């Protein structure tokens, strides 16, 4: 009896694992197809909107730079919260959300009042789960609407607050990852640039090419590399 039960459980486990692998494979194919279609469109959209957001951000952060970073972040967070609440109010179906919330309260009350009635409790649990799913559906619409402006806002905040430029005279280590099978690490060179001073390097090893640099002058600069005679 035990051997039969064990064999049955192992067979069931193998079937579940196989089914899960099939679901993962199908989802991977579907998501890959969606990404192949949506990815290029999003790339064009962000390449169009990002310069506009950067220009607006330059003006806004020119004012915010007059105060400490924590104050600027607090102000942006507070204003964003207010704007998001207003956007949620006008992009969501408030009447439907109110009805669903009332349904959830009713089903929770039924679970409390009729806890000894198995049939009522079971039906209330199923209806409660369905009401929660409906609530998520109504909430999803404003989230999708707010997603694009929030991504642009977070990108601008990351540029201003998450990173800072290298100061003149400040040392920094620059690392480039190379494919050792197709690129000779010893043939990688950093192009001469007025914005940085090369103190040491290049030093190849472990699939990396490293330089020790220091800032030479204030400004925005783009570093160039010579990889086996090809400029990148």
Phi and psi restraints in degrees (value plus and minus 20) as a CYANA .aco file:
   2 UNK   PHI     -85.7   -45.7
   2 UNK   PSI     -62.0   -22.0
   3 UNK   PHI     -83.6   -43.6
   3 UNK   PSI     -60.3   -20.3
   4 UNK   PHI     -84.1   -44.1
   4 UNK   PSI     -63.4   -23.4
   5 UNK   PHI     -84.0   -44.0
   5 UNK   PSI     -62.2   -22.2
   6 UNK   PHI     -82.8   -42.8
   6 UNK   PSI     -63.4   -23.4
   7 UNK   PHI     -83.1   -43.1
   7 UNK   PSI     -60.2   -20.2
   8 UNK   PHI     -84.3   -44.3
   8 UNK   PSI     -63.8   -23.8
   9 UNK   PHI     -84.0   -44.0
   9 UNK   PSI     -62.5   -22.5
  10 UNK   PHI     -84.7   -44.7
  10 UNK   PSI     -60.0   -20.0
  11 UNK   PHI     -84.5   -44.5
  11 UNK   PSI     -61.9   -21.9
  12 UNK   PHI     -84.3   -44.3
  12 UNK   PSI     -61.6   -21.6
  13 UNK   PHI     -82.7   -42.7
  13 UNK   PSI     -62.6   -22.6
  14 UNK   PHI     -82.0   -42.0
  14 UNK   PSI     -59.8   -19.8
  15 UNK   PHI     -85.6   -45.6
  15 UNK   PSI     -61.1   -21.1
  16 UNK   PHI     -84.5   -44.5
  16 UNK   PSI     -63.6   -23.6
  17 UNK   PHI     -82.9   -42.9
  17 UNK   PSI     -62.6   -22.6
  18 UNK   PHI     -84.0   -44.0
  18 UNK   PSI     -62.5   -22.5
  19 UNK   PHI     -83.7   -43.7
  19 UNK   PSI     -61.1   -21.1
  20 UNK   PHI     -83.8   -43.8
  20 UNK   PSI     -62.8   -22.8
  21 UNK   PHI     -80.7   -40.7
  21 UNK   PSI     -59.2   -19.2
  22 UNK   PHI     -85.3   -45.3
  22 UNK   PSI     -60.8   -20.8
  23 UNK   PHI     -83.4   -43.4
  23 UNK   PSI     -64.6   -24.6
  24 UNK   PHI     -81.3   -41.3
  24 UNK   PSI     -61.5   -21.5
  25 UNK   PHI     -84.1   -44.1
  25 UNK   PSI     -63.8   -23.8
  26 UNK   PHI     -85.3   -45.3
  26 UNK   PSI     -65.2   -25.2
  27 UNK   PHI     -82.1   -42.1
  27 UNK   PSI     -58.6   -18.6
  28 UNK   PHI     -82.1   -42.1
  28 UNK   PSI     -61.6   -21.6
  29 UNK   PHI     -86.1   -46.1
  29 UNK   PSI     -62.7   -22.7
  30 UNK   PHI     -84.9   -44.9
  30 UNK   PSI     -67.3   -27.3
  31 UNK   PHI     -84.3   -44.3
  31 UNK   PSI     -56.5   -16.5
  32 UNK   PHI     -83.8   -43.8
  32 UNK   PSI     -60.4   -20.4
  33 UNK   PHI     -86.0   -46.0
  33 UNK   PSI     -61.8   -21.8
  34 UNK   PHI     -83.3   -43.3
  34 UNK   PSI     -62.5   -22.5
  35 UNK   PHI     -84.1   -44.1
  35 UNK   PSI     -57.6   -17.6
  36 UNK   PHI     -84.2   -44.2
  36 UNK   PSI     -48.8    -8.8
  37 UNK   PHI    -107.6   -67.6
  37 UNK   PSI     -66.3   -26.3
  38 UNK   PHI    -101.2   -61.2
  38 UNK   PSI     -52.5   -12.5
  39 UNK   PHI     -73.6   -33.6
  39 UNK   PSI     -73.3   -33.3
  40 UNK   PHI     -81.2   -41.2
  40 UNK   PSI     -57.3   -17.3
  41 UNK   PHI     -85.2   -45.2
  41 UNK   PSI     -62.4   -22.4
  42 UNK   PHI     -85.5   -45.5
  42 UNK   PSI     -55.2   -15.2
  43 UNK   PHI     -81.8   -41.8
  43 UNK   PSI     -64.1   -24.1
  44 UNK   PHI     -85.3   -45.3
  44 UNK   PSI     -61.5   -21.5
  45 UNK   PHI     -82.1   -42.1
  45 UNK   PSI     -68.1   -28.1
  46 UNK   PHI     -90.7   -50.7
  46 UNK   PSI     -54.7   -14.7
  47 UNK   PHI     -86.0   -46.0
  47 UNK   PSI     -45.0    -5.0
  48 UNK   PHI    -102.6   -62.6
  48 UNK   PSI     -64.0   -24.0
  49 UNK   PHI    -101.8   -61.8
  49 UNK   PSI     -49.5    -9.5
  50 UNK   PHI     -82.3   -42.3
  50 UNK   PSI     -62.8   -22.8
  51 UNK   PHI     -80.6   -40.6
  51 UNK   PSI     -56.4   -16.4
  52 UNK   PHI     -85.1   -45.1
  52 UNK   PSI     -65.8   -25.8
  53 UNK   PHI     -83.4   -43.4
  53 UNK   PSI     -55.9   -15.9
  54 UNK   PHI     -87.1   -47.1
  54 UNK   PSI     -61.3   -21.3
  55 UNK   PHI     -83.3   -43.3
  55 UNK   PSI     -62.9   -22.9
  56 UNK   PHI     -85.6   -45.6
  56 UNK   PSI     -60.9   -20.9
  57 UNK   PHI     -83.2   -43.2
  57 UNK   PSI     -56.8   -16.8
  58 UNK   PHI     -80.2   -40.2
  58 UNK   PSI     -59.8   -19.8
  59 UNK   PHI     -90.3   -50.3
  59 UNK   PSI     -65.6   -25.6
  60 UNK   PHI     -85.3   -45.3
  60 UNK   PSI     -66.0   -26.0
  61 UNK   PHI     -96.1   -56.1
  61 UNK   PSI     -36.9     3.1
  62 UNK   PHI     -83.7   -43.7
  62 UNK   PSI     -54.3   -14.3
  63 UNK   PHI     -97.7   -57.7
  63 UNK   PSI     -60.1   -20.1
  64 UNK   PHI     -90.5   -50.5
  64 UNK   PSI     -42.9    -2.9
  65 UNK   PHI     -87.2   -47.2
  65 UNK   PSI     -33.0     7.0
  66 UNK   PHI     -95.0   -55.0
  66 UNK   PSI     -33.0     7.0
  67 UNK   PHI    -139.1   -99.1
  67 UNK   PSI     144.2   184.2
  68 UNK   PHI     -80.9   -40.9
  68 UNK   PSI     133.9   173.9
  69 UNK   PHI     -75.6   -35.6
  69 UNK   PSI     -61.3   -21.3
  70 UNK   PHI     -82.2   -42.2
  70 UNK   PSI     -55.7   -15.7
  71 UNK   PHI     -89.4   -49.4
  71 UNK   PSI     -60.8   -20.8
  72 UNK   PHI     -83.5   -43.5
  72 UNK   PSI     -63.0   -23.0
  73 UNK   PHI     -84.3   -44.3
  73 UNK   PSI     -61.7   -21.7
  74 UNK   PHI     -82.5   -42.5
  74 UNK   PSI     -63.5   -23.5
  75 UNK   PHI     -84.7   -44.7
  75 UNK   PSI     -65.6   -25.6
  76 UNK   PHI     -81.6   -41.6
  76 UNK   PSI     -63.3   -23.3
  77 UNK   PHI     -83.0   -43.0
  77 UNK   PSI     -63.0   -23.0
  78 UNK   PHI     -84.8   -44.8
  78 UNK   PSI     -66.7   -26.7
  79 UNK   PHI     -85.2   -45.2
  79 UNK   PSI     -59.4   -19.4
  80 UNK   PHI     -83.8   -43.8
  80 UNK   PSI     -60.1   -20.1
  81 UNK   PHI     -81.3   -41.3
  81 UNK   PSI     -62.7   -22.7
  82 UNK   PHI     -84.7   -44.7
  82 UNK   PSI     -66.2   -26.2
  83 UNK   PHI     -82.6   -42.6
  83 UNK   PSI     -60.3   -20.3
  84 UNK   PHI     -86.0   -46.0
  84 UNK   PSI     -58.0   -18.0
  85 UNK   PHI     -83.6   -43.6
  85 UNK   PSI     -62.7   -22.7
  86 UNK   PHI     -84.9   -44.9
  86 UNK   PSI     -63.2   -23.2
  87 UNK   PHI     -83.0   -43.0
  87 UNK   PSI     -60.2   -20.2
  88 UNK   PHI     -83.5   -43.5
  88 UNK   PSI     -57.3   -17.3
  89 UNK   PHI     -83.0   -43.0
  89 UNK   PSI     -59.8   -19.8
  90 UNK   PHI    -118.8   -78.8
  90 UNK   PSI     -27.1    12.9
  91 UNK   PHI    -129.4   -89.4
  91 UNK   PSI     -21.1    18.9
  92 UNK   PHI    -132.2   -92.2
  92 UNK   PSI     138.1   178.1
  93 UNK   PHI    -107.4   -67.4
  93 UNK   PSI      71.8   111.8
  94 UNK   PHI     -86.1   -46.1
  94 UNK   PSI     -56.7   -16.7
  95 UNK   PHI     -83.5   -43.5
  95 UNK   PSI     -63.4   -23.4
  96 UNK   PHI     -87.0   -47.0
  96 UNK   PSI     -59.0   -19.0
  97 UNK   PHI     -83.9   -43.9
  97 UNK   PSI     -60.5   -20.5
  98 UNK   PHI     -82.9   -42.9
  98 UNK   PSI     -62.2   -22.2
  99 UNK   PHI     -83.5   -43.5
  99 UNK   PSI     -62.4   -22.4
 100 UNK   PHI     -85.9   -45.9
 100 UNK   PSI     -61.0   -21.0
 101 UNK   PHI     -81.9   -41.9
 101 UNK   PSI     -59.2   -19.2
 102 UNK   PHI     -84.8   -44.8
 102 UNK   PSI     -58.7   -18.7
 103 UNK   PHI     -82.4   -42.4
 103 UNK   PSI     -62.1   -22.1
 104 UNK   PHI     -81.6   -41.6
 104 UNK   PSI     -64.0   -24.0
 105 UNK   PHI     -82.3   -42.3
 105 UNK   PSI     -59.6   -19.6
 106 UNK   PHI     -85.5   -45.5
 106 UNK   PSI     -62.7   -22.7
 107 UNK   PHI     -88.5   -48.5
 107 UNK   PSI     -57.1   -17.1
 108 UNK   PHI     -84.4   -44.4
 108 UNK   PSI     -59.4   -19.4
 109 UNK   PHI     -86.5   -46.5
 109 UNK   PSI     -58.2   -18.2
 110 UNK   PHI     -83.7   -43.7
 110 UNK   PSI     -58.4   -18.4
 111 UNK   PHI     -82.0   -42.0
 111 UNK   PSI     -54.4   -14.4
 112 UNK   PHI     -98.4   -58.4
 112 UNK   PSI     -59.8   -19.8
 113 UNK   PHI     -99.5   -59.5
 113 UNK   PSI     -55.1   -15.1
 114 UNK   PHI    -134.8   -94.8
 114 UNK   PSI      20.8    60.8
 115 UNK   PHI     -87.1   -47.1
 115 UNK   PSI     -36.2     3.8
 116 UNK   PHI    -112.9   -72.9
 116 UNK   PSI     -27.0    13.0
 117 UNK   PHI    -118.3   -78.3
 117 UNK   PSI      84.0   124.0
 118 UNK   PHI     -81.4   -41.4
 118 UNK   PSI     -62.3   -22.3
 119 UNK   PHI     -83.5   -43.5
 119 UNK   PSI     -66.2   -26.2
 120 UNK   PHI     -85.2   -45.2
 120 UNK   PSI     -60.9   -20.9
 121 UNK   PHI     -83.0   -43.0
 121 UNK   PSI     -63.9   -23.9
 122 UNK   PHI     -83.4   -43.4
 122 UNK   PSI     -66.2   -26.2
 123 UNK   PHI     -83.4   -43.4
 123 UNK   PSI     -59.1   -19.1
 124 UNK   PHI     -85.5   -45.5
 124 UNK   PSI     -57.5   -17.5
 125 UNK   PHI     -85.2   -45.2
 125 UNK   PSI     -63.7   -23.7
 126 UNK   PHI     -83.9   -43.9
 126 UNK   PSI     -65.1   -25.1
 127 UNK   PHI     -86.5   -46.5
 127 UNK   PSI     -53.8   -13.8
 128 UNK   PHI     -84.4   -44.4
 128 UNK   PSI     -64.9   -24.9
 129 UNK   PHI     -82.8   -42.8
 129 UNK   PSI     -60.1   -20.1
 130 UNK   PHI     -85.9   -45.9
 130 UNK   PSI     -59.3   -19.3
 131 UNK   PHI     -84.6   -44.6
 131 UNK   PSI     -58.2   -18.2
 132 UNK   PHI     -84.9   -44.9
 132 UNK   PSI     -60.6   -20.6
 133 UNK   PHI     -83.0   -43.0
 133 UNK   PSI     -60.8   -20.8
 134 UNK   PHI     -84.2   -44.2
 134 UNK   PSI     -58.7   -18.7
 135 UNK   PHI     -83.3   -43.3
 135 UNK   PSI     -62.0   -22.0
 136 UNK   PHI     -82.9   -42.9
 136 UNK   PSI     -55.1   -15.1
 137 UNK   PHI     -84.0   -44.0
 137 UNK   PSI     -63.8   -23.8
 138 UNK   PHI     -90.2   -50.2
 138 UNK   PSI     -50.3   -10.3
 139 UNK   PHI     -96.7   -56.7
 139 UNK   PSI     -46.8    -6.8
 140 UNK   PHI     -84.7   -44.7
 140 UNK   PSI     -53.8   -13.8
 141 UNK   PHI     -79.0   -39.0
 141 UNK   PSI     -73.7   -33.7
 142 UNK   PHI     -84.7   -44.7
 142 UNK   PSI     -48.9    -8.9
 143 UNK   PHI     -84.5   -44.5
 143 UNK   PSI     -63.6   -23.6
 144 UNK   PHI     -84.1   -44.1
 144 UNK   PSI     -60.7   -20.7
 145 UNK   PHI     -83.5   -43.5
 145 UNK   PSI     -60.2   -20.2
 146 UNK   PHI    -103.2   -63.2
 146 UNK   PSI     -29.2    10.8
 147 UNK   PHI     -83.0   -43.0
 147 UNK   PSI     -67.1   -27.1
 148 UNK   PHI     -83.7   -43.7
 148 UNK   PSI     -72.6   -32.6
 149 UNK   PHI     -82.3   -42.3
 149 UNK   PSI     -52.0   -12.0
 150 UNK   PHI     -88.6   -48.6
 150 UNK   PSI     -58.1   -18.1
 151 UNK   PHI     -83.1   -43.1
 151 UNK   PSI     -62.9   -22.9
 152 UNK   PHI     -85.2   -45.2
 152 UNK   PSI     -60.6   -20.6
 153 UNK   PHI     -84.5   -44.5
 153 UNK   PSI     -65.4   -25.4
 154 UNK   PHI     -84.7   -44.7
 154 UNK   PSI     -55.5   -15.5
 155 UNK   PHI     -83.6   -43.6
 155 UNK   PSI     -62.9   -22.9
 156 UNK   PHI     -87.6   -47.6
 156 UNK   PSI     -58.5   -18.5
 157 UNK   PHI     -86.3   -46.3
 157 UNK   PSI     -57.3   -17.3
 158 UNK   PHI     -83.8   -43.8
 158 UNK   PSI     -61.7   -21.7
 159 UNK   PHI     -83.4   -43.4
 159 UNK   PSI     -58.3   -18.3
 160 UNK   PHI    -105.5   -65.5
 160 UNK   PSI     -55.1   -15.1
 161 UNK   PHI    -133.9   -93.9
 161 UNK   PSI     -46.5    -6.5
 162 UNK   PHI    -103.2   -63.2
 162 UNK   PSI     -51.1   -11.1
 163 UNK   PHI    -146.0  -106.0
 163 UNK   PSI     141.4   181.4
 164 UNK   PHI    -159.6  -119.6
 164 UNK   PSI     137.3   177.3
 165 UNK   PHI     -94.1   -54.1
 165 UNK   PSI     140.8   180.8
 166 UNK   PHI     -93.1   -53.1
 166 UNK   PSI     109.3   149.3
 167 UNK   PHI     -99.6   -59.6
 167 UNK   PSI     131.7   171.7
 168 UNK   PHI     -76.0   -36.0
 168 UNK   PSI     106.7   146.7
 169 UNK   PHI      67.1   107.1
 169 UNK   PSI     -28.1    11.9
 170 UNK   PHI    -102.1   -62.1
 170 UNK   PSI     107.2   147.2
 171 UNK   PHI     -97.4   -57.4
 171 UNK   PSI     127.8   167.8
 172 UNK   PHI    -172.5  -132.5
 172 UNK   PSI     127.7   167.7
 173 UNK   PHI    -121.8   -81.8
 173 UNK   PSI     104.6   144.6
 174 UNK   PHI    -124.2   -84.2
 174 UNK   PSI     107.9   147.9
 175 UNK   PHI    -142.1  -102.1
 175 UNK   PSI     113.1   153.1
 176 UNK   PHI    -137.1   -97.1
 176 UNK   PSI     108.0   148.0
 177 UNK   PHI    -105.6   -65.6
 177 UNK   PSI     110.5   150.5
 178 UNK   PHI    -147.0  -107.0
 178 UNK   PSI     131.3   171.3
 179 UNK   PHI    -105.9   -65.9
 179 UNK   PSI      85.0   125.0
 180 UNK   PHI     -83.9   -43.9
 180 UNK   PSI     -38.6     1.4
 181 UNK   PHI     -99.1   -59.1
 181 UNK   PSI     -48.9    -8.9
 182 UNK   PHI    -134.6   -94.6
 182 UNK   PSI     -33.8     6.2
 183 UNK   PHI    -147.2  -107.2
 183 UNK   PSI     111.5   151.5
 184 UNK   PHI    -101.5   -61.5
 184 UNK   PSI      92.2   132.2
 185 UNK   PHI     -80.2   -40.2
 185 UNK   PSI     -48.4    -8.4
 186 UNK   PHI     -92.8   -52.8
 186 UNK   PSI     -33.6     6.4
 187 UNK   PHI    -117.0   -77.0
 187 UNK   PSI     -13.7    26.3
 188 UNK   PHI    -110.2   -70.2
 188 UNK   PSI     109.3   149.3
 189 UNK   PHI    -151.9  -111.9
 189 UNK   PSI     126.4   166.4
 190 UNK   PHI    -113.1   -73.1
 190 UNK   PSI     104.8   144.8
 191 UNK   PHI     -85.3   -45.3
 191 UNK   PSI     126.2   166.2
 192 UNK   PHI     -81.5   -41.5
 192 UNK   PSI     116.1   156.1
 193 UNK   PHI    -166.7  -126.7
 193 UNK   PSI     117.7   157.7
 194 UNK   PHI     -93.1   -53.1
 194 UNK   PSI     -33.8     6.2
 195 UNK   PHI    -102.9   -62.9
 195 UNK   PSI     -39.5     0.5
 196 UNK   PHI    -155.7  -115.7
 196 UNK   PSI     138.6   178.6
 197 UNK   PHI    -136.9   -96.9
 197 UNK   PSI     106.7   146.7
 198 UNK   PHI    -103.8   -63.8
 198 UNK   PSI      95.8   135.8
 199 UNK   PHI    -112.7   -72.7
 199 UNK   PSI     -51.4   -11.4
 200 UNK   PHI    -179.2  -139.2
 200 UNK   PSI     130.1   170.1
 201 UNK   PHI      93.8   133.8
 201 UNK   PSI     153.4   193.4
 202 UNK   PHI     -97.5   -57.5
 202 UNK   PSI     126.7   166.7
 203 UNK   PHI    -140.8  -100.8
 203 UNK   PSI      85.1   125.1
 204 UNK   PHI    -103.8   -63.8
 204 UNK   PSI     137.0   177.0
 205 UNK   PHI     132.1   172.1
 205 UNK   PSI     118.2   158.2
 206 UNK   PHI      45.4    85.4
 206 UNK   PSI      11.5    51.5
 207 UNK   PHI      55.9    95.9
 207 UNK   PSI      -7.9    32.1
 208 UNK   PHI    -147.2  -107.2
 208 UNK   PSI     134.8   174.8
 209 UNK   PHI    -145.3  -105.3
 209 UNK   PSI     104.2   144.2
 210 UNK   PHI    -139.8   -99.8
 210 UNK   PSI     127.2   167.2
 211 UNK   PHI    -152.1  -112.1
 211 UNK   PSI     128.9   168.9
 212 UNK   PHI    -125.7   -85.7
 212 UNK   PSI      98.4   138.4
 213 UNK   PHI    -137.9   -97.9
 213 UNK   PSI     147.8   187.8
 214 UNK   PHI    -162.8  -122.8
 214 UNK   PSI     127.1   167.1
 215 UNK   PHI     -85.4   -45.4
 215 UNK   PSI     116.1   156.1
 216 UNK   PHI    -129.4   -89.4
 216 UNK   PSI     -52.4   -12.4
 217 UNK   PHI    -173.9  -133.9
 217 UNK   PSI     131.6   171.6
 218 UNK   PHI     -93.8   -53.8
 218 UNK   PSI     130.0   170.0
 219 UNK   PHI     114.8   154.8
 219 UNK   PSI     159.5   199.5
 220 UNK   PHI    -125.3   -85.3
 220 UNK   PSI     107.5   147.5
 221 UNK   PHI    -156.2  -116.2
 221 UNK   PSI     131.9   171.9
 222 UNK   PHI    -133.0   -93.0
 222 UNK   PSI     101.3   141.3
 223 UNK   PHI    -100.5   -60.5
 223 UNK   PSI     121.6   161.6
 224 UNK   PHI    -137.2   -97.2
 224 UNK   PSI     132.8   172.8
 225 UNK   PHI    -151.2  -111.2
 225 UNK   PSI     128.3   168.3
 226 UNK   PHI    -130.5   -90.5
 226 UNK   PSI      90.6   130.6
 227 UNK   PHI    -132.3   -92.3
 227 UNK   PSI      78.1   118.1
 228 UNK   PHI      40.0    80.0
 228 UNK   PSI      16.0    56.0
 229 UNK   PHI      70.4   110.4
 229 UNK   PSI     -26.5    13.5
 230 UNK   PHI    -121.9   -81.9
 230 UNK   PSI     110.2   150.2
 231 UNK   PHI    -103.7   -63.7
 231 UNK   PSI     106.8   146.8
